[in-house]
C-alpha cells in the first residue's frame, strides 16, 4: 500500500516521535510505500532514516502542503496522528477520498464525535483509550483497535546491573526523562518525593539527578529543583536537555531509579531500572507488584487511575534498597514489558489493524 502518515509534533523528541518513526520503519519493512508529513528537524531526519519519504511542513501554516498532497497522487491509506495531523488528514481526504485511520495516543476525545463518520477506523495505544472512545464518544467497538507503544528489542539485551554495582563508588544516578511541560508537572512532584525518600533511607549515597528533555516549563522546573535540593546536601541536579535517542536507554540502564511515563517508563523497565511512574494524570508509584499492573493499564499514569489502590513510594522504597529485592524488581519489570510491550509484538498488532481497516 501507499500510506500517508501526517504527524504533528511540538517538542524536538518524545514518545510520539518514537511511535511515528517506529511505525514507518515497520511498514517499510513490510513492503509498504510510506510518506511522512513532519516538521523539519530531528524527527524529519529520523523519518528519512526509516526508509520513508518525508514531506516537510510548517504546522502553523499547513494548508499549502495539504492542498498540494490532496491534488497529487492518491494514497491507499492515511494514518493520521492527533490534533493538527488529524485536521490535515481530513482536509486531504475531502478530495482524495481514500481509507483514513485516526490514531489516539492520549486520554482525550479530540471532539471525535464531530468527525468520526469521516474515518474508517481508530487505533489507540491502550485499552483504556479504546474504552473512552466506545463508552463516552459512542464509537462502534468494531472500529477501534489497540496498537500499544512498544520498546525496541535491543533494550532487553542490556545487562541487569546489580544495585551494589550501580552505587559502588558511593554515588547513585536518578534519571527523569520527559518533555517538560504543564501536563508533566506530576513528574517533578514524583521526583521531589523520590529525592526526599532517598535522602531519608540512603543518605550515605550521593544522588545525581539527571533530567533529560526540554520544553516550555524547563526554566520553572530548574528553579524549583534548585531551591528544593538546598535542604538535601547529598543531592545534585543536572538539566541536560534533549539528548540523542540512544543515550536515554544507556543512562537509564546505569540509573538506580527513573521517573517517567508512557514509553519512557517502559524503556526504563526494559533496560533493568525500576521506575517511579508519573505522567499527565498523576503518580502510579514504583513499578513493582500491583503498581506495575496499574502502570501498564494507565500507560504509567498518563491516563486516569480510577478505582485502583496504589502502593505509595514511602511504603516500598526502603524494601527496594535491599539488593535482592532490587534484583527481583528488575526481573519482574523487564518480563512484564517483554510480555506484551515489545516492539516486535506491538508492530504486528499495528500492521494487522491498518491492513484490516484498509481492506474494508
C-alpha positions in Angstrom: 0.0 0.0 0.0 0.9 3.6 -0.4 0.5 5.1 3.1 0.5 8.7 4.2 1.3 9.5 7.8 0.9 13.1 8.9 2.3 13.6 12.4 2.1 16.9 14.2 4.8 17.3 16.9 5.8 20.1 19.3 8.9 19.1 21.2 12.2 18.1 19.4 11.8 14.5 20.5 9.5 12.3 22.6 7.2 9.3 22.8 5.0 10.4 19.8 8.1 10.9 17.6 9.3 7.4 18.5 5.9 5.9 17.8 5.7 7.5 14.3 9.3 6.6 13.3 8.9 3.1 14.6 5.6 2.7 12.7 7.2 4.0 9.5 10.1 1.6 9.9 7.8 -1.4 10.4 5.6 -0.5 7.5 8.5 0.0 5.1 10.0 -3.4 6.2 6.6 -4.9 5.4 6.9 -3.6 1.8 4.6 -0.6 2.0 5.5 2.8 0.5 5.3 5.3 3.3 5.3 9.1 3.2 5.6 11.0 6.4 4.4 14.6 6.8 6.7 16.1 9.5 8.1 19.3 10.9 11.6 20.0 9.8 14.3 18.9 12.3 15.3 15.8 14.1 12.1 14.0 13.6 12.3 14.5 9.8 15.9 13.3 9.7 14.8 10.1 11.6 11.9 9.8 9.3 14.2 9.6 6.3 16.4 7.1 8.1 13.4 4.9 8.5 13.2 4.4 4.7 10.1 6.5 4.3 9.7 9.6 2.1 9.4 12.8 4.1 7.4 15.9 3.2 8.4 18.8 5.5 5.6 21.1 6.8 5.2 24.1 9.0 2.4 23.1 11.2 1.5 26.7 11.9 0.6 27.0 8.2 0.0 23.5 6.8 -2.7 24.5 4.2 -0.4 24.8 1.1 1.3 21.4 1.7 -2.1 19.7 2.4 -3.5 21.3 -0.8 -0.6 20.0 -2.9 -0.9 16.5 -1.5 -4.7 16.2 -1.9 -4.4 17.1 -5.6 -1.5 14.8 -6.1 -1.1 11.0 -6.5 -3.6 9.0 -4.5 -2.7 7.1 -1.3 -4.3 3.8 -0.4 -4.4 4.8 3.3 -3.9 7.8 5.5 -2.8 7.0 9.1 -3.4 10.3 10.9 -1.8 11.2 14.2 -3.7 13.5 16.6 -4.7 17.2 16.5 -3.3 19.2 13.6 -2.3 15.9 12.0 -6.0 14.8 12.1 -7.2 18.1 10.7 -4.6 17.8 7.9 -5.7 14.3 7.1 -9.4 15.2 7.0 -8.7 18.2 4.7 -6.6 16.0 2.3 -9.3 13.3 2.3 -12.1 15.7 1.2 -10.7 15.3 -2.3 -8.6 12.1 -2.1 -11.5 10.0 -0.6 -9.3 7.1 0.5 -9.2 5.0 3.6 -8.4 7.0 6.7 -7.4 5.7 10.2 -7.1 8.1 13.2 -4.6 7.4 16.0 -5.1 8.3 19.6 -2.1 8.4 21.9 -3.5 10.2 24.9 -6.6 10.3 27.1 -8.6 12.9 25.2 -11.6 12.8 22.9 -10.4 15.5 20.3 -14.1 16.2 19.6 -14.2 12.8 17.8 -18.0 12.8 17.8 -18.0 15.6 15.3 -15.8 13.8 12.7 -15.9 10.1 13.5 -18.1 9.5 10.5 -15.3 10.7 8.2 -12.8 8.0 9.2 -12.7 4.2 8.7 -11.2 3.2 12.0 -9.3 4.2 15.1 -6.0 2.9 16.6 -5.4 3.6 20.3 -2.3 2.9 22.4 -4.2 1.3 25.3 -7.5 -0.5 26.1 -8.3 2.5 28.4 -8.4 4.9 25.5 -10.4 2.5 23.5 -13.0 2.4 26.3 -13.1 6.2 26.3 -13.9 6.2 22.5 -16.5 3.5 22.8 -18.2 4.4 26.1 -18.0 8.2 26.1 -17.8 9.0 22.4 -20.1 6.2 21.2 -17.7 4.8 18.6 -18.6 1.4 17.4 -16.1 -1.0 19.1 -15.6 -2.8 15.8 -13.9 0.4 14.5 -11.4 0.5 17.4 -8.2 -1.5 17.6 -5.4 -1.4 20.2 -1.8 -0.8 19.0 0.3 -0.2 22.1 3.6 1.7 22.3 6.5 -0.7 22.0 10.0 -1.0 23.2 12.8 -1.8 20.8 14.1 -5.4 21.3 17.7 -4.3 21.8 16.6 -2.7 25.1 16.0 -6.1 26.6 19.6 -7.0 25.9 21.0 -4.5 28.3 22.7 -6.2 31.4 20.7 -6.1 34.6 23.2 -4.2 36.7 23.0 -5.0 40.4 22.2 -2.3 43.0 25.6 -2.6 44.6 27.3 -2.2 41.1 25.2 0.9 40.4 26.3 2.5 43.7 29.8 1.1 44.0 31.5 4.5 44.1 29.2 6.0 46.7 27.1 7.7 44.1 23.7 6.8 42.6 22.1 8.0 39.4 18.4 9.0 39.1 17.1 9.8 35.6 13.9 11.7 34.8 13.1 11.6 31.1 10.3 13.7 29.7 9.1 16.6 27.7 9.0 19.4 30.3 5.5 21.0 30.0 2.5 21.7 32.2 1.0 18.3 31.6 4.1 16.7 33.1 4.2 18.6 36.4 3.4 15.4 38.3 6.8 14.1 37.3 8.5 16.9 39.1 6.3 16.2 42.2 7.3 12.5 42.0 11.0 13.3 41.6 10.9 15.5 44.7 9.2 12.7 46.6 11.9 10.3 45.5 14.7 12.7 46.5 13.1 13.1 49.9 12.8 9.3 50.4 16.3 8.6 49.1 17.8 11.2 51.5 15.9 9.6 54.4 16.7 5.9 53.6 20.0 6.1 51.7 21.8 9.3 52.9 25.2 7.6 52.7 24.9 7.8 48.9 25.3 11.0 46.9 22.4 11.0 44.4 23.0 12.6 41.0 19.7 13.5 39.4 19.8 14.0 35.6 16.8 15.5 33.9 16.6 14.6 30.2 14.2 16.6 28.0 13.2 20.2 27.4 10.1 22.3 26.9 8.3 25.5 28.0 8.5 24.6 31.7 12.2 24.0 31.8 13.1 27.3 33.4 10.5 27.0 36.1 11.4 23.4 36.9 15.1 24.1 37.1 14.5 26.9 39.6 12.0 24.7 41.6 14.5 21.8 41.9 17.5 24.1 42.7 15.5 25.6 45.6 14.2 22.2 46.7 17.6 20.5 47.0 19.0 23.2 49.2 17.8 21.1 52.1 19.4 17.9 50.7 23.3 18.1 50.7 23.6 14.6 49.1 21.5 15.6 46.1 22.7 17.3 42.9 20.6 18.1 39.8 21.7 18.5 36.2 19.2 19.7 33.5 20.7 18.1 30.4 18.0 19.0 27.8 17.4 16.9 24.8 20.0 14.1 24.2 20.3 11.6 21.3 17.7 9.0 21.5 20.2 6.2 22.0 21.7 8.0 25.0 18.4 7.6 27.0 18.5 3.8 27.5 22.2 3.8 28.3 21.7 6.4 31.1 18.6 4.6 32.3 20.5 1.3 32.4 23.1 2.8 34.8 20.5 4.6 36.9 19.2 3.2 40.2 15.7 4.7 39.6 13.9 6.6 36.9 10.9 8.9 36.9 8.9 8.7 33.7 5.6 7.9 32.0 4.5 6.1 28.8 7.2 4.9 26.5 10.0 6.3 28.8 8.7 4.2 31.7 8.6 1.1 29.5 12.1 1.7 28.3 13.4 2.0 31.8 11.9 -1.3 32.9 13.1 -3.0 29.8 16.8 -1.9 30.4 16.5 -3.1 34.0 15.9 0.1 36.1 12.9 0.3 38.4 10.7 3.3 37.5 8.6 5.7 39.6 5.7 6.2 37.2 4.4 9.7 36.9 2.5 11.2 34.0 -0.2 13.6 32.9 -2.7 12.1 35.2 -0.8 11.6 38.5 1.7 9.2 40.1 1.4 5.4 39.9 4.2 4.5 42.4 7.2 2.4 42.0 6.6 -0.2 39.2 6.6 -3.4 41.1 3.8 -5.8 42.1 0.3 -4.4 41.8 1.6 -1.0 40.9 3.2 -2.5 37.8 -0.2 -3.7 36.5 -1.7 -0.4 37.2 1.2 1.3 35.4 0.7 -0.8 32.3 -3.0 -0.3 32.3 -2.7 3.5 32.7 0.3 4.0 30.4 2.3 4.6 33.5 0.0 7.4 34.9 -0.5 9.2 31.6 -4.2 8.2 31.8 -6.6 8.5 34.7 -6.3 5.9 37.5 -9.7 5.3 39.0 -10.7 2.6 41.4 -7.1 1.4 41.9 -5.1 1.2 45.1 -1.5 2.4 44.5 1.2 1.4 47.0 2.9 4.7 47.9 6.6 5.3 47.4 7.3 5.6 51.1 5.8 2.2 51.7 8.1 0.2 49.4 11.2 2.3 48.7 13.1 1.0 51.7 12.5 -2.6 50.7 13.7 -1.7 47.1 17.0 -0.6 48.5 17.8 -4.2 49.6 19.9 -5.7 46.8 17.9 -8.9 46.5 14.6 -7.0 46.3 16.0 -4.7 43.8 17.1 -7.6 41.6 13.7 -9.2 41.8 12.1 -5.9 40.7 14.4 -5.7 37.7 13.5 -9.1 36.6 9.7 -8.5 37.1 9.7 -5.2 35.3 11.6 -6.5 32.2 9.5 -9.6 32.0 6.2 -7.6 32.1 7.3 -5.3 29.3 8.7 -8.1 27.2 5.4 -10.0 27.5 3.3 -7.6 25.5 5.0 -4.2 25.1 8.0 -5.2 22.9 8.2 -3.6 19.5 8.1 -7.0 17.9 4.7 -7.7 19.4 3.2 -4.3 19.1 4.3 -3.8 15.4 2.3 -6.9 14.4 -0.8 -5.6 16.1 -0.4 -2.2 14.3 0.1 -3.7 10.8 -2.8 -6.1 11.3 -5.1 -3.3 12.3 -4.2 -1.0 9.5 -4.5 -3.8 7.0 -7.9 -4.7 8.3 -9.2 -1.1 8.0 -7.7 -0.6 4.6 -9.4 -3.7 3.2 -12.9 -2.8 4.4 
